Amino acid sequence: MNILDLVVGKPIKTSDERAEQIGPTQGIPIFGLDALSSAAYGPEAALSLLIPLGLLGVRYIVPISAAIITLLVIVFFSYRQTIAAYPSGGGSYTVARFNLGAPAGLLAAAALLTDYILTAAVGISAGVGALVSAVPSLLPHTVSLCVSILIVITVLNLRGVREAGSAFAVPTYLFVGTLLITIIAGVLRVLLSGGHPIPAVPLPLPPPVTEAISYWLLLKVFASGCTALTGVEAVSNGVRAFREPTVKNAQRTLTVIIFLLAVLLAGISYLVKTYGMVATDPGEPGYQSVLSMLAAAVFGKGLFYYLTIGSILVVLSLSANTAFADFPRLCRAIAQNNYLPHAFGYRGRRLVYTYGIVALAVLCGGVLILFGGVTDRLIPLYAIGAFLAFTLSQSGMVMHGGTNAVRIG
């Protein structure tokens, strides 16, 4: 056995391709990791902007989360239609190209490719950042840790879709399971206490009010909270990875991902308001993440607390896998239209688009090194691609629906 066989596995015959296709169970960790992991930073991104309002700001988190979940549901129905209308994959790029023209399609493609590079970089840097905050002595090794995790994820994806799904299944389901248990237990405590639960561990004291509420501030909070929507387009880009019935399996996977994300966002926002949790400043001593405060308030800092925090750290680091699942497939779709070298459409020894995986790894590594593996430096760039792709996709599906209506009429 040579080194290549040992690292990425023995070649798979094209005739065995069907065995490499996946169902909803494996599709959730492969295509849903980025979206689900956003429950760990979406609510906190919103709450952080409410810090100047002190305890008063907490009351706004539920209506803002409700608005975000409403938008999530709208996007969900749109992408379900996208999967059915364009089962060959390509997501926003394919929709925009067919309905809005080639320039809009290329704009969507550029936005998505940029978004996937930053998705991988942000996911890895957020996980390493959380680890470094827990073990400050690792701070000088931030970039090295980021690159090491990137290499592991790259190798796992080069080994094939099915193996990647199996490798990421345990941390994904552990993350979702521990958060759901925390939410259910927290709601039960609220009900048993008559709506006034006592935290198992004292919460940080709310800061003094230094700013008045305004519509502009609430809009900024909503926009920051919408980072929880990143990654929901992943299934529509990788429909061809699913086994028959392809469209049904892709839609089921998307449905489960969106349902779980909506439940997590709703549960977290409700408990944050009920317990009166105020976000802490990441740049100040004594910083605690919202999920850390929530888990400690419900269960105390025992074994389950550390299991929950551990699963969050791992999932944040591995959420980059969604980009590795979609970036190569999007490159293939673009290459088929002669806008990228045809090499991106060739499958390697493990029936994955090797050139796309390697290109993403190199570009992501460059971004991590350039920005020092610091998440806060990447987030502003991260949002642009996701929302531009959403907008073009939704606009394209409106045109698609109108065209079909005219034909039927």
N, C-alpha and C positions, 0 to 999 in steps of 0.2 A: 504493500500500500504506500503510495507516494504522499508527500506533504499536502498537496492540494486535495486529495481524497480525504485525508484526515481532517482538514480544516473545514471544507465546505461540503464534503460528502461525495460519494461516487455518482457518476453521471446517471441521469434518469432518462429512459427511453421516451420518445415522443408518444409512443403508443400507451405509455403508462400515465399520460397527462390527467386522465379522469381521476386517478387516485390522489393527485395533488390538489384537486379542487376541494373547496371547503363548504361547510354548511353554516347555519346561524351560530351554533355553539362556538366554533372557531372564528367565525367572522366578527363576533363582538370584540374579542381582544385585539384582532388584527386591525379592524377598521374603526373600532369605537374607543380605543384607548385614549386618543387625544381629546375627544369630546367628553368622555366620562371624567377624565382627570381634571378638566376645566372646572369641575365642581369644587376643586381644592383651591382655586385662585380667583374664579369669577366673583363669588360673593365678597371675598376679601378686597378685590379691586374696587368694588362699589363702596364697601364700608370704609375703606381708607380715605375716600374723598369726603366722607361724612364726619371725620374726626373733629373738624372745627366746630361742629354743632353739638359736640358732647353727647350726653345721653339723649338729647332731643332728636338727634339724627337717626337713632335706632328705629323710631316709629315709621320711618319712610322706607325701610328695607323691604317690607312685605309688598306694598303696592308696586315698588320698582321691580322686584323679583317677579311679580305677577305679570307685569308688562313684558319682561324679558321672556318668560315662559310662553306668553301669547305669541310673541314673535317666533319663538322656537317651534311652536305648533304650526304656524303658517309656513315656515321654511320646511318643516317635515312633510307636509302635504305636497309642497312643490317638488321636493326631491323624490317622493314616491312616484309622482307623475313623470319625473325625469327618467327614473329607472325603467319605467314601463315604455316610455316613448323612445329612449335611446339605450337599449340593452347592451350595446357594444361598449359602453363606458365612455369616459372622457368628461363626464359631468358638465361643469359650467362652460368649458371650452367647446364641447360638441354642441351644446344648446345654443350658445352665442353664435357659433359659426354658421349653423344651419338657419337660424332665424333672424340674426342681426347682421350677418355678413362676415367675411374673412377678417377685416380689421378688428371688429369687436371680438371675434373669436381669439385672435392673437393677443388682444389686450387681456382677455380673461385668462388665457394660457400663461401670459407673463405674470399676472397677479397670482395665479395658483402656484406656479413654480417658485416664485419668490416666497409665497406663504408657506410652502412645504419646507423650503430651506430654513426659514425662521422658526417654523413649528418644531423641527428637529432640534435646532439650536436652543430655543426657549425651553423646551421640555427637559433637555439634558442639563442646561444651566440651572433651571429651577430645582431639579433634584439635587444637584451638587451643592447649590446654594443652601438648601435646607440641611444637607449633611454638614456643611462647613459651619452653619450657625449652631449646630449641635456639638460639633467637635472643632473649635476655633483653631486648633493646631494644624488643621488641614488647609487653612486659607492660602498659604503660599503655593499649594499644589492644585489650585482650582482648575487651571487650564489642563493640566496633566490628567486630572480625574475626568474632566469633560471628554477629552480625546479618547481616554481608555474606554469609557462607556460607549462612545460613538463607534469604536472599533468592534466591540462586542455585538452591538445591535446590527452593524453592517454584516458581520460574519453570519449571524443567525438568519438574516434575510437572504444572504447568498446560498444558504442551505435549503431554501425552498419555502413556499407559502405554508404548507402543512406543518413543517417543523417549527416555523416562527410562531404559528398560532398556538401550538402545544406549549412552547416555551413561555409565552406571555399570558396564557390562560390563568395560571395559578395566581400571580400578583393582581391581575385584573379583577377576578372574582373575589379575591380576598379584600381588595380595596372597596368594592361595591358592597360586599357583605358586611364588613365592619361599620361602614357609614350607615347602611340601612338599619343595623342593630342599634347604633347610637341614636338615630332619629326616632325609631320606634320606642326605645327605652325612654328617651327624652320626652316624647309626647305623653307616654304613660305617666311619667313623673308630674307633668303639667296637670293632667287630668286628676291624679290622686291628690295633688296639693291645692286643688281648686283654682288653678291658674296662676299660682304664685310659688313656683318651685324654688328650693334652696340649693344653690350649686354645691356639689360635693367638694369642690376646691374653690376658694374665694377668687372672684374675677378681678382683673385689674380695675382700679378706680377710673371712672370716666374723666376725661380732661375737661377743663372749664370751657364754656362756650365763647368762641372768639370770632364767630362769623354768623350772620343772619341767613336764614333760608331764602333761596331765590330759585326761580324757574331755571335759570342758567346752570346753577349748581346741580339741580336735580337731573337736568339733561346730561351733564357731564358724568354723574353717577350712573345713569342708565347706560351711557356709551361704554363706560369702564366695565360695568357688569356684563355687557354683551360679549366680552371676551369668553364667556361661558359657551357661546355658540360656535366657537372655532372647532373645526374638525367634523361637523355634522354632514358636510358634503362628501366625506370620504367614500361611503358606500357607493354613491352614484358614479364615482370615478373608477371603481374596481369591480363592476358587475360581473365581468367575465371570469373573475376568480371563483365564483360560486358554482356548485354542481347543479345539475338539473333538478327541479325547474329553476333555472337561473334567476329569472325576474322575481318569482315568489320568495326564494330564499334570500335574495338581496333586500326585498321589501320587509321581510320578517326581521332581518338583522337590523335594519334601520329603525323599525318600529320599537324593538326592544331597547336599542341604544337611546332613542329619544325619550321613551317612557322612563327609563332609569334616570336619565339626566334631569328630566322634569321633576321627578319625585325627590331626587337629591337636592336640587335647587330650592324647591318648595319647603322641604323639611328643614334645611339649614336656615333659611330666612325666617321661618316661623319660630324656631328655637332661639335664634339670635335675638329676635324681638322680645320673646317671652322671658328669656333669662336676662335681657338687658345688656348684651355683650357689645362693647365698643371696640373697634379695631385699634391696635397699637401701631405706632410708627416703626416701620422696619429699620429705620436708621438710628433708633434710640435704644439705650440699654433696657433690658427687660421685655424685648419684643416677643410676642407670642402670636402664632397664626390663629385665625378664627377657628379652624378645625381643631387645633390643639386645645384652645379654650373650651370648645364645645364638648370634646371627648372627656376632658378633665372635669367639666361641670356635671356631666351625666354620670360618669363611672369613677371619678377620682383618678389619681395617677398610679394605677395598678397595672397588672399584666395586660389587660385588654386595652388600656390606653396606649401602651408602648407597641402593642400589636397593630393598632390603628395607625399610629404615627409612622411606624415602620412601613406599612403597606402604602401610605401616602408618599413617602420618600421614594420608594421603589417605582411606583406607578408614574410619578412625575418624571423620573429619569427615563423610564421606558416609553413614555407617551410619544417620543420621537418615532416610534415604530409605525404609527399611522402615516407619517410622511414617507417612510420607506416602502409602505404598501402601495401608496398612490403615485408618488413622483415618477417611478419607472413606467407605470401604466399610462400616465398622462404624456410622458415623453414619447411613448410608442404611438399614441394616437396622433400626436403632432407630427411625428416622423412619417406616418402613413400619408399625411397630406403634404409631404415634401418641405416642411418648415424646419425640420431638424435632420441631422444625418440619419440615414436608414439603419445604421448600426444600433440605434436605440430601439428598433423594432425586433431585433434578433434576441432569441432566448438562449441562455447559457446552458451549462451542463445540468443544472437543477431545474430547468424549465422556468427560470425567472429572468427578468430583463436586466441582465448583469450590468450593462453599460449605464443604465439609469441609476441603479443602486450605487455603483462606484462614483458616478458624477455627483450624486447627492451627498455622499460621504465626504468627498473632497471639498465641495462648496460649503457644507455645514462645518467641517473642520476649520476651513479658512475664516468663516464668520466667528466661530468660537474663539479662535486665537486672536483675531483682530479686535474683538470687543472684550477680551480677557475673561470670557465665560460669565459675565455679569448680566443677569436677567433684565434688570431695570434699563440697561442700555439697548436692549433688543425689543422690548415691548412696543415702543412707539412705531417701529418699522413693521412689526408683526401684524398690527391691526389693519394696515392699509390693504394688503393683498386679500385678506379674508372678506372684508366688506365689499370691495370692488367686485370680487368673483360672485358673491351673493347677489349683488345688484344686477349684474349682467345676466346671471342665470335666471333670476325671477323675471326680468324683462323679456328674455328669450322665450320663457314658457308662456308668458302672456301672449306674445306674438304667435307661438305655436298653437295655443288654444283658439285664438282668433282665426287663424288660417284654416284649422280643422272645421270650425263652425261655418265658415264661408263655403267650404267644400261640401259639407253636409247639407247646407241650405240650397 
